[in-house]
Amino acid sequence: MYAIVEINGQQFKVEQGQKLFVNHIQNAENGQTVEFDKVLLVDKDGAITVGAPTIQGAKVVCEVLDHLVKGDKVLIFHKKRRKGYRKLNGYRHQFTQVSVKEVIA
């Protein structure tokens, strides 16, 4: 059984026991249980249910493993040729690691 759920503006295909890195959840703490109710699709042993836009009563229950994980460094380089203009900027995106406990549909 799997589901497609929207978490912080991104869609994920989730199954029970799976670990995910999602966009940073502001008020999450380690060990806390988080529920996501924007379930778009559920596949239960071949029986597919599609929401319009979401499925009523369906939710995904997750546990927060690490509330703040920094991703790889992303470098942004700007250059204008023959003008001597070069600028290097970078950042590290923040994620929250969650583990899917169950999919309720």
Secondary structure by P-SEA (a helix, b strand, c coil): cbbbbbcccccccccccbbbbccccccccccbbbbbcccccccccccccccccccccbbbbbbbccccccccbbbbbbbbccccbbbbbcbbbbbbbbbbccccc
